[in-house]
Amino acid sequence: MKSFTLLSLLVPAFLHCGYGWPTNRDEALHVDIQDGQTGVLMAIPPRRTDLGTKRIPDADHPFIAPGPNDQRGPCPAMNTLANHGYISRNGISTFEEVINASGEAFNIDVTMASSMAAVNFLTRGNVFVNKISIGGVSPLVPPLPFELDGPATQGIAKHGRFEGDASMTRSDVFVGDNRNFNQTLWDGDLEQLTLFGDDGPDGPATVFNVQTLIALQRHNLEADQALDPEFSIPPRRLSVALVTPTLFITQAVSRTTQLATKKILSTFLVNQTFPENWYRAATPVLGSPIAAELAAGLSDWVPGHNDENGVFVADPPPPPPFNISVGCTSYWDQLTNGIPGTLANVTGIFKQNVDLLAGIMFNSQIVTE
């Protein structure tokens, strides 16, 4: 895939960490039609004023199992939001809807939600019409104008740009189903819980802690590397593999005990619904306070891939200045290997949306360093 060629224009900005991504957005209402599609200008929603804890789901968002034509994918949180109607139940959503739903249901801060949504839309959505599938290809999400990224918009379940190997609950795409829940993998996670978990109200070794996460992620990485001849864990994927589990045990908790129990996580990960009598976080979530601990416990794992003999080989470091931190390395990898290079040459609303999302990605890395 051709690299996102705007990268070459950004190098001078990265030499000074305080600089943001320059954008020129025309907020005036106008119609932009490209290849028969009508552009929809994206915008970061305003910060919510309702920021405290509340019971989730409310009466307006009951669980309804997805139908045969509804899209579901590798992200249990997105599937849960769709199953309860916080995003469209058909699994086709917009940038603003994903951000608002993440805030309403999980109390994720708009900055963090925007960052996560931006990466997904740039890599696997139709940025021009502001639509994305949380699963696979859907007729409701057309290909990019002029098929700039091929004849179909793949959705976030498509392997290689954001979705990747070493999942807690999904198989590597080369050896199985990377889209749907895998009970065998979850059973393996629970084996690590039995060995390292804390005692809780549901019994001995039923509470996830940092040591459990380190053990299960190490087991998943080692098992996948041995089983999958195409195993690859580039910087953008390694970052996700180290952060996502910590969000579960810090946010998917009982607000009474503040514990991430087997029962609660099973409800989210297996059933993809909210637990009974569950409350969202009491303050907006900006990240995981224990992500650094998990990264430290797995510091021997570096970005890399299996060679033709199945031997793990470390990837070469990125060029300066992107080698100064994990965040910059992940950003460089996403920009050069995750985003279609053809997005660098778009115009009109298409360009404004690309600039907005790329700017969010850039600024989120600066903030987290």
N, C-alpha and C positions, 0 to 999 in steps of 0.2 A: 504494500500500500504506500502510495506517495505520502511523504511527510507533510504535516500541516505547515505550509511554507511561511506563514506569518512568524514562525519561530525566529527566522533570521532578522526580523525587524525588531525583535524584543531584546536581543542580547544587550544592547546598550543600557536598557532600562534596568536589567538585572544587576548591573554593576553598582547600582545604588538601591538598597533594599527598600527605601521608603516610597519608591515610585509605584504608581498604579498603572493599570492598562488604559491608555487614552481611548475614549469613545466619543463619537458624535452621533447623538440620537435625536432624530426629528420626531417629536411627540405629536406633531400635527396629524390629524386624521386624514388619511388618503388611501386610495385603493392601489394595491400593488399586485398585479396578476402576472404570474410567471408560469409558463407551460400549463396553462389552464387552471392553476391553483391560486387561491387568494391568500395573500400573506396576512398573518396575524401578529401584531407587534407584542412581544413579550415584555413583562415588567415585574420587578420584585414587589410582591404585595407589601402593604404597610404593616408595621409591627402590630400585633394584636394587643388589645388593652386587657383582655381576660387572661392573665398570666399565672393564676394560682392553680392549685390542685382541683380536680373534679372527677367525678365518677365517669369512667369510660367502659363500654359505650353508653350513650344516653338512649332514651326511648325512641329517638328518631333514627337510630342506627343499629337495628337488630342484625344478627348474623343470618345471612342467606347464602347457602352453598352455591358456588358458581355453576352456571349452566354449561352445556356442551360447547357453546360458541364464545364463552367468556374467556378472556386471556388471564392466565396466571403464570408465574415464572419462578425464578430462583431466589427471590427476596421474600422471606416470610413476612416482613413488616408491610411491604407493599400489598402482598396477598391479603393480609389481615385488614388493611384499610379498605381494599376493594370488597372483601366479604361483608364488611359492615357499612358500605356505602359512604365512607368518608372521601373516597375517590370513586369515580364511576364504576359501577359494579361489573361493567363489561371489560374492565381492565385497560381501557383506553383513557389516558388522562392528559392534562395540560400542565405546563410549568407552574402556573399559579395555584392550580388545584392541589398538586403534590405538596407544595410548600404549606398551603393553608391546612391541608389535612394532617400533615406531620405535626404542625403546631397544635391543632385542635385535639388530636388523639394522644400524642406523645409529649406535647409541650416542648418540641424541638424549636430552638430559636430560629428566626427567619434567616439569619446569616448562615448557620450550619445547614439548614434545609435547602437553601438556595445553592450552596456549594455542591451538595450531593445531587440535587436535581440537574444542575448545569452539566456535570460530567455525563450523566445518563443521556440527556437530550443531545449533547454534541456528538456522542459516540453512537447512539442507537435510536434517536428520534428523528422526526421531521421538524427541523428547526424553523422552516418557513411557515408552516401552518400551525405550529405549536401543538403537536400531538406526539404521544409516545405510547407504545404497548408495553405493559409490564411483563408480557410473556413473549410470544413470537410474532410472526408476520400476521397482520390483520388487514382486511380490505378497508377498515376504517382509518388506517394510517397510510396515505399514499407514499410512493417513493418520492425522494427529493426531486424538485423540479429538474427537468432534463436528465433525470436518473443520474445525478452527480455521485450517488453512492450505490449505484447498481439498480436493478429492476424492482427492488423491494426494500422497504424499511424494516429491518429485521426484528426490532424489539430488544429489550434488555436481556432476554434469555440467550441471545446469540453469543457464542463463545468468542473470546479473543481480544476485545477492546476494554470492556469493563468486567464482565463476567469471566471467571477464570478458575484455575485448579485449586485444590486444597480447601474445599468447602467443608463446613461442619455437617451439613445435611444433604448435599447434592454430590453426585458422582462427577468425576472428571469427564468431559465430553468424549474423550477418546475411548473410554472404557465403559461408559454407561449413560444414564439419563441425567443430564446436568440441570434439568428444569424442575423436576418433581422430587418431593421428599423421599429420602432413602432411609428406611428403618434400620438397615444394617449399620450405616454410618452413625446414626444416632445411638444405637446400642453400644458402639465403640466409644462414643463420647461418654455414655453413662458408665462404662467400665472405668474410665478415668475419674469420674465423679465418685465411684465407690472407693477408689484408692486414695483420693486426695480431698474429697469434699468435707465440708463441715457438717456437724450435726444440726438439726433444725426441728421445727414443730412437726414435721412429717416423719421424723425418724433419723437414725444415724446416716451420715454421709449423703445427705439430700440437699445440701446447699452448695451452690457453685461459688468458688473463690478464685483468686488469681492463680494459685498453684494448679488448680484443676484446669484452668484455661491454658496455662503453659503446657501442661501434660497432654491435653487432648489436641492442641494445635500442633505440637511436636509429633504426636502419633499420626495425625492426618497428613502432615507434610512428608514424613518419612515413608508412610504407607503408599501415598500417591506417587512419590518419586520412584518407588520400587515397582509399582504396578503399572504405571502409565508410561509407555515409551516416549510419548510426546509431552511429558510433564514440563511445564514452564511456569515460572513464578517471577515475572518481571517486576520492576519497582512499583508500578501502579497496582499490581495485584497483591504483592507482599504487604503493602501498606493497608489495603482493605482487609487482608487476612489477619492482620495484627490488631486492627481497630474494631472491626465489627463484633467479635465475641465480647469485648469489654463493654460495649454499649448494652448488650443483652443483660449482663449481670449487674450493671449499674442503673439501668432504666426499667427493665422488665422485672421489677421487684414488688414485693408486698409493701405498701406504704405503712402498714402497721409494724412490721418487723424489720423492714429495709433489707430483706433477704431475697436473693435470687434462688428460689427453690426449684427442684426438679419438676414439681407439679406446675408451677407457673411457666417455666420455660417450655415444658412439653405442650402446654396449651397454645403458646405462640408458635413454636416451631413445628409441631406435629399437626395440630388441629387448625392452626392459622386463624385463631379467634382470640378475643380478649378473655382473660380469666374472670371468673365470677367475683363480684365485689372488688374490682380493680380500679385504682385511681392513678391518674397520670402524675408526673413529677410536679412537685410543689413550686418549682422555679424553672424558667426556660433552660433547656439543655443546650450547651455550647460545645460539648465534646465529652470524652470519657476521662475521668480523673485517674484511671489506672492503666491507660493505654501504654504509657511509658514503662510500667512494670512488666507488662506482657512482652513488649519489645526487648527489654533488658533480659528477660528469661529466655528469649529465642534469638539472642544477638549473634549466635553462630550461623544463623540462616541468613543468607544474602541473596539478592536477585540472581537468577540463573535458570538453566534449562538442562534437560538430558541431551547428551550427544547421541550419535548413531549407535553407540554401544550401550546406551542406557546409563551412562556415567554422568553424574551431575557436574555441570561446568558453570562457574560463576560468570555472569555477564560483565563486560567491560564497563568501567565507570563512565558517566556522561562527561561531556566537555565542560570546562569552566565557563561560566560561574555556577553551573547547575549541579556541581559536585560538592557544594559547600554544606549541604544538609540533606536529610532524608526527604523532607518536604519538597525541596527544589528538584531532587532527583526524580521523585514520583511525578511532579508536574512536568518536567522535561519529557519523561517517558510517555505520559498521557498525551502531551501535545504532539509529539513526533510519531508515536506508534498507535495511538488510540483514536485520534480525530481524523476524519477523511481530509486529505490535503486539498481536495477540490473546494472546500469551504472557504479557503483563503481568497477566492476570486469572485465571490458572490456580490450582489448589489441590492440596493433598496432595503426593504424591510428584512430581507434575508440577511444582509450584511449587518444591519442593526442588531438583530437577534444573536448572530454569531459573536459580534463584538461584546454584547452584554454578557453572554455566558462565558466567553473566554476571559473577560475581565473579572467575573466572579471567581473563576478558577484561580486566576493569578493572585487576587487579593486574599483568597482564603489561605493560600500557602504562606503569604507574607504574614498574615495574622497569627498563624499557628506556629511560626518559627520562634 
